[in-house]
Amino acid sequence: MEEITAFSENKTKEKLQVRLDSLKNQQVLYGEKVERIFRRKNCTYIFFTSDDSPYEEALYITLVDSIGEVIESVELMKPYSPGILKDLIVRNDQNIEFKFWGESINNLIIAGKKKYTSLI
């Protein structure tokens, strides 16, 4: 897994637009600010974005395929709790460890395929 540092971001009224040279489509994501972006060996991407709020921070993690379609996304948020993304460690292509609220360690584990499907 490699970190992507060359990107442009633009905040619209309600969404964050991110453009990478390696993706044809512009990504429209939740949040106000890009924290980190990673490209996995299978050419999928992991976006970490945040609301950039010192008082009630939310962290959004979005998995995107090689053509720019969102595969999965998750929001981490605690009411009235500040958060800072720090101490991020890439363990392997399926596991990223990081801290967001204080010193508690969070693990992002990416499965090879979805375990659950929507009933709708």
C-alpha positions in Angstrom: 0.0 0.0 0.0 1.3 3.4 -0.9 0.3 6.9 0.3 -0.9 9.3 -2.4 0.2 12.9 -1.7 -0.5 14.5 -5.1 -4.2 15.4 -5.2 -6.4 18.5 -5.4 -9.4 19.1 -3.2 -12.3 21.5 -3.5 -15.1 22.0 -1.0 -18.6 22.6 -2.4 -21.7 23.4 -0.5 -22.1 20.0 1.1 -19.4 17.7 -0.3 -15.7 17.4 -0.7 -14.4 17.0 -4.3 -11.1 15.2 -4.7 -9.2 14.7 -7.9 -6.3 12.2 -8.3 -4.2 11.9 -11.5 -4.5 8.1 -11.3 -8.4 8.1 -11.2 -10.5 9.2 -14.2 -13.4 10.3 -12.0 -13.4 13.1 -9.5 -14.3 11.7 -6.1 -17.2 13.3 -4.2 -16.8 12.4 -0.5 -18.1 13.4 2.9 -16.1 15.8 5.0 -14.3 19.1 4.7 -10.7 18.1 4.5 -8.6 15.2 3.1 -6.5 13.7 5.9 -4.7 10.8 4.0 -5.2 8.8 0.8 -3.7 5.3 0.1 -3.6 3.2 -3.1 -3.7 -0.6 -2.4 -1.9 -3.2 -4.5 -5.2 -4.1 -6.3 -5.6 -0.5 -7.4 -8.4 0.4 -4.9 -8.1 3.5 -2.9 -8.7 4.4 0.8 -9.7 8.0 1.6 -9.5 9.4 5.1 -11.5 12.6 5.3 -12.7 14.7 8.2 -15.0 17.6 9.1 -12.0 19.6 10.3 -13.8 20.7 13.4 -12.0 21.2 16.7 -15.1 20.6 18.9 -17.0 17.7 17.3 -14.8 15.9 14.8 -16.0 13.1 12.4 -13.7 10.8 10.4 -14.9 9.3 7.2 -13.1 6.3 5.6 -14.1 5.5 2.0 -12.9 2.6 -0.1 -13.0 3.3 -3.8 -12.4 0.9 -6.7 -10.0 1.5 -9.6 -12.6 3.4 -11.7 -13.7 5.6 -8.9 -16.9 3.9 -7.7 -17.4 3.8 -3.9 -17.2 0.2 -2.6 -17.8 1.0 1.1 -17.7 3.9 3.5 -17.9 4.3 7.3 -18.2 7.4 9.6 -16.6 7.5 13.0 -18.1 10.2 15.2 -18.7 10.9 18.9 -21.0 13.8 19.9 -19.1 16.7 21.5 -15.7 14.9 21.2 -12.7 16.3 19.4 -10.7 14.0 17.3 -7.3 14.1 15.5 -6.1 11.4 13.1 -2.6 10.5 14.2 -0.1 7.7 14.5 -1.4 6.0 11.4 0.5 2.8 10.6 0.0 0.7 7.5 0.3 -2.9 8.7 -0.3 -4.5 5.3 -2.6 -4.1 2.3 -5.7 -5.0 4.4 -4.9 -3.4 7.8 -4.3 0.2 8.9 -3.9 1.1 12.5 -4.6 4.7 13.8 -5.6 6.9 16.7 -8.4 9.3 16.4 -9.9 9.9 19.9 -7.1 10.2 22.5 -4.8 7.3 22.8 -7.2 4.4 21.9 -6.0 2.4 18.9 -8.4 1.8 16.0 -7.9 -0.9 13.3 -9.2 -0.6 9.8 -9.4 -4.1 8.4 -10.4 -4.5 4.7 -12.0 -7.8 3.9 -11.5 -9.5 0.5 -15.2 -9.3 -0.2 -18.4 -8.0 1.4 -19.8 -10.2 4.1 -23.2 -8.6 4.2 -25.5 -7.4 1.4 -28.3 -4.9 1.5 -31.8 -6.2 1.6 -33.1 -3.2 -0.3 
